[in-house]
Structures are given as C-alpha cells and as structure tokens.
Amino acid sequence: MKKAGIIRCLQTEDMCSGTTDFVCARDGKGAFAETGPVEVVGFVTCGGCPGKRAVPRARMMIERGAEIVVLSSCMSKGNPIQYPCPHFQAIREAVEKALAGKAVLIDWTH
Ligand code: SF4
C-alpha cells in the first residue's frame, strides 16, 4: 500500500472534516482508483491564502514517507462550498516542482 499526504484548503477546514477524502483513500475510490487504497500519512492545509505553506508541507510529508502528494478537491474543485482556489494553478505548479520526482502529484480527491 502506497503512502499519501493530502493538502487541503484552510478556508474550508472549519466546515469540512475531510471524511470523503479519507474514505476515498481507504477504499481506493475517486482519485485513488489509479493508485489503489493508500495509507494517509499526513493531512495538512495550504496554510491560508495564497497557499505558500503548501510547498514546505509537501516536503515535510515526503520526509515522513509520502510517495504521493495530493491536492484535495476543496482546492481544485471547490468542494464543498463551491469555491475553487483562485491560486490553484500557481500552488499546483510550485508543489509539482518541489516534488522533483520524489513523489507523484495528484490534484483532486473525489
Ligand atoms: S490559497 Fe486556495 S486552498 Fe489555500 S486557503 Fe486560499 S483558497 Fe484555500
């Protein structure tokens, strides 16, 4: 079973427990259909707008064993408050560059 670290939107943290992310990770559903069930080794936020903590937190989770870094659907799709992150592309590009081949990037969860 691969290990994954999930980064989520700070703005949705107080109204979403992230339960569906954990269910999808456990069951290999949604974005995890391509990886199979994964062990979640970290579940952190971007740190707040404009998401500058996403890169150091992605690195931190890799140091703690993450082979996959996931940007949750609250960021890419705006689940569940219909507010996609306006900084998503910049965050995605910065995180992907920081991974430097040490982990795979997935940019949604469900
Ligand atoms: S930068 Fe994007 S993901 Fe992070 S808190 Fe702001 S809107 Fe949410």
Residues whose N, C-alpha, C, O or C-beta is under 5 A from the ligand:
A	BS01	SF4	R8 C9 L10 Q11 C46 G48 C49 P50 G51 M75 C85 P86 H87
